[in-house]
Amino acid sequence: MNKTQNSKYDLEDRTRLFAEKCRDYIRDLPKTTTNNEYGNQLARASGSPGANYIEANEALSKKDFVMRIKICRKEAKESVFWLRLSQPRNEKEEDKLVLIDEAQQLVKIFNSIVEKSI
C-alpha cells in the first residue's frame, strides 16, 4: 500500500473513531428531552463524515468526489453544533470539548481536500 492509500484509510479510521466516541458521549448524556433530541441529531451527523468519505473514495467522477467531501465537511460542522448544544454531566464537559476539537479538525481536513481538488 502506498502512502496515499495509507492516508485514505487513516482518515476512514479517524472518522469511524470520531463517530464511536460521539456514540459513547451520547450514551452518557443525562436523559432530558433536549439531550435526547440533540443526541439523536449528533448520532446521525457524527457518523456521516465517515460514511460519505468511504463513498467519496468510490466516486465515479471528480465532481462526485468533491460533492461527497463537501458533505463530510458539512456534517462535521453540524456535529460541532449539536455537541455545543448538548448538556453533559460536569465530569463529561472535557469529553465534549475534545469532541468539538476533533470535529473542527475534521472540518479543516475536508476543507483542505476540497480546495486541493478544485
Beta strands, then each sheet from edge to edge (+ up, - down):
end
